[in-house]
């Protein structure tokens, strides 16, 4: 199963683009599940170390649902809007809170395939920095990060939304990067995603 995590608190461009990526993967015969931060109760990690001793997070919020999905996932897609040149606070909170699942199983994420999508109001508004944060998360956790390859999708899919859903829908270059990235992601799942 592929889990797509939407890090936008709004049902706008980022969620739309992630849904398109999941649709492309479904067309390749892959099972997908969308999980969004929108409307969810997500506390911030306080690095209290409760999870290191108890193998679970002290915070029992809506992330429990995501933890269950990630257990089954062969591939993970983080899709984030760009906030101040990086991932959204909600995306970062999700990443930080996965510390508890890794405390329970240090190999929790090992060899899962990771992909990133970043949407921004400007053409060069921090999308690559956001993708680097996503890839850093994947690398730290022993995952296999997947970009889209050279000439337009190096680190993953990037969209210029002009701060609107319509802007994302009209971004031909963004969709070109999404197609390249989902293609490479599916190839990596085929090559490396068998546990």
N, C-alpha and C positions, 0 to 999 in steps of 0.2 A: 504494500500500500504506500502511496505517496501522500504526505501530509503537507498541505499548503497553509502557512501561517500568515495571516494578514495583520500587519502591525499598525493599521490605520484605525483610529477611533471613529472615522466617518465612512459611510457607504458611498464611496466616490471612486476616483480613478484607480487607486491601488488595489482595491478589492476587485474591480472590473478586470484589470489586467491579470491579476492572479487567477481569476475564474477562467480567463482565456487560456492561460498556460495549462491549467488543469484540464480544460476541454481538449487541448492539443494532445495531452498525454493520454486522455481517455480514448482518443481516436487511435492511439498506438496500442490499445488493449490494456492499459494500466488502470488499476483501481486508485481513485483519488478521494481525498477528504479535505474540505475547507474548514479551517478553524480561524475565527477572527477575534481580535481583542475588543471589537466594538460591542459595547453593552456588557462587558464582562467585569467581574470584580477581580482585580489583580493587584495584590500588594507588592511593595518593593522588597527586594532582598535586603536584609540588614546585616548579613554576614555574621549571624549570631552563633553559628556552628552547631545548632541543634541537629541539623541533618547529618553531620559527621558522627554524632554519637548515636542517633536514633534511626538513621537510614531513611528518613522521610522529612518533609518540610513541616515546620511548626505552623506555617500559615496554611490553613485549609480553605482555600478560595477556589475560584473557577479554573485555576490551572490544573487541578486534579484531573479534569476531563482531558486536557491536552497531554498530560503525562501518559495517560492510558493509550491515547492515539500514537504517541511517539514510540511507545514500546513495540507496536506492530509495524512501524514505518520502516521501509527499506530506503526511502528517499524523503528529504525535507526541503521545502522551498520557503524561505523567508521573503516576504514582500513588504517593503516599507516605504512610506513617504519620507522625503528628506526633511528633517527638522534641524535647522541651524547647522547645515553641512554634514549631517550624519543620520543614523537611524532614529526613528521616533522613540520617545521615552517608553512607550508601551512595548515596542520591539525589544528594547534593551532590558526592560523589566522581565520579559519572558526569557530572554537569554540568561540573565543573571539567576533567575529562579530555577533553571534547570540544574543548578549546582546540587540540588537535593537528590535528583535522580542519579547523578553521577556519584554522589556519596554512597548511594545504595548499591550501585554497580559501576565500577570504574570503566567498564567496557560498554556502557549503555549506548553510546553513539558510535562506537568503533565500526568503521567500514560502511556506515550509512553514506549515501550520496547526498550532497548538498548543492542547492542552487539559490541564486539571489536575484531579486527584482527590486529596483529602486525607481521611484517616481518623484519628480521635482517640478516645481513651478517655473523654474528657469531651465534652459537647455543644459547649462553647466552649473547646476545649483547644488552640487554635492553628491550626485548619484554615485560616482566612483568611490568616494569616501565611505558612503553608506555600504556599498558592496564590499569594500575592504573590511569593514567591521563585521559583516556577515561571514565572509571567508575566514576572518580571524577566529570567530566562534567555531566554525567547522574544523579548522586546523587544530585548535587547542583541544577539541573534544575527539580527535582521532577520526574525523570524517574525511571523505574524499570530496573536496570542493570541485564544482564544475562551472566553468564559464561557457561562453558561446564561441570562443575561438577568435582569431585575429580578424581585423577589418570590421569593426563595428559592435562587437559583443564580447570584448576581451574578458571582462570579469563577470558578465551576466547581462541581463536585460535592463535597459535604462529608458525611461520615458520622460518627455517634456510635456507636462500636462497643462501648462499655462494656468494652473490652479483651478482647472475645471475637468469634469468628467469628459466633456466633449473634446477638450484639448487632447486628452489621452487617446480617445477613439480616433482622432485624426492624425496622430503621430505615426506616419508610415515608417520612419526610421526606428521608432520604438518597437513597432511590431516586427520589423525585420530582425532586430536584436533579440526579441522574444522567441521568434521561430528558430533562430540559430541556437539559442541557449537551451530551449526545450529539446531540440534535436540532440545536442551533445549530452544533456542530462539523461535522456532516454538511452543513449548509447552507453553511458557510464553505468547505468542501472543494469543493462544487459551484460556488460563486461565484468563489473565488480560487485553488483548488488546481490549476488547469491551468497547467502551465509550458510 
